[in-house]
C-alpha cells in the first residue's frame, strides 16, 4: 500500500513538473500566436527648393509594435499595444555651410513627438482612435513601396544650424501647427504654417515637401557624422522657445532609440 502511494506521488510530482516546464516552453510561442509583434520601416524624405535646384535628405525610421490582451489595458494607461521607435532626424545639405534638419518632432516648439504614429496618421484617415491600432501597424508592414505626402501638422519641425558643432545656433525655419478656427457656430481645428523663415537661408530657398515611403531598408545611422555635437550631447530636459525661435534641443529630436525600453516591456510577456 505504501509503495502504491509513493508511486502515485511520484507520478503526480513528475506530471506537475512536465506541465510547468511545457507551459514555460510554449508560453511565448502560443502568446505571440494570438498577440504578435509587428515591425515596419519608413523613409522620411524632405525636399527644399533652392536656386540651384531641389536639395533633399532622408532617413529610415523603424517602428516596432507589441500588444497584449485588451483586458490588461487598465495596467497600461488604457492601451493594449505600444510602439517603439528607432531612427534619426533628416539632414539636408544646402551647400555653402547651410542646412535644414527635420527633427523627430513636430510643431513650432518641437513638442509633438509621435514619430511612431506618423505613418499611421499619414496613410489612414480619422477618426483618431482608429489609426493607432496593431491592425494598421500590420497593414503598414505589408505596404512596401507605397508613399504618402506629409501635410499640415504632420510635417516635422525644420531647423537650421549655422554651426553644426553648436546646438545653440539652432533656429526653427519651418513648422506647422493645428490652430483653432472659430466659425459662426462651431470651433474647428485647422492646419496652418506657424513659422516660415526659410528665406533666412538665402534668396529662393523654400520648403517644397516632405513625404514617407514604406521600405525594408536598414535604419540609417549617419546624423552624428553630420552634426558632431551629438556625440557628447547631454542637454537639460527643457524645451522652451524664445522670440527668435531658438530653443534647447533634446537629443531625442535627433536620435530615437527606444529598443531598450521595448526589450524590458517585451520580457513581461
Helices and strands as residue ranges (DSSP letters): H 2-34, E 38-50, E 53-67, G 70-75, E 81-88, E 90-95, E 98-106, H 118-123, H 128-131, H 134-141, E 147-149, G 152-154, E 156-161, G 167-169, E 170-182, E 187-196, G 198-201, E 206-215, H 223-226, G 228-231, G 251-253, E 255-257, H 259-266
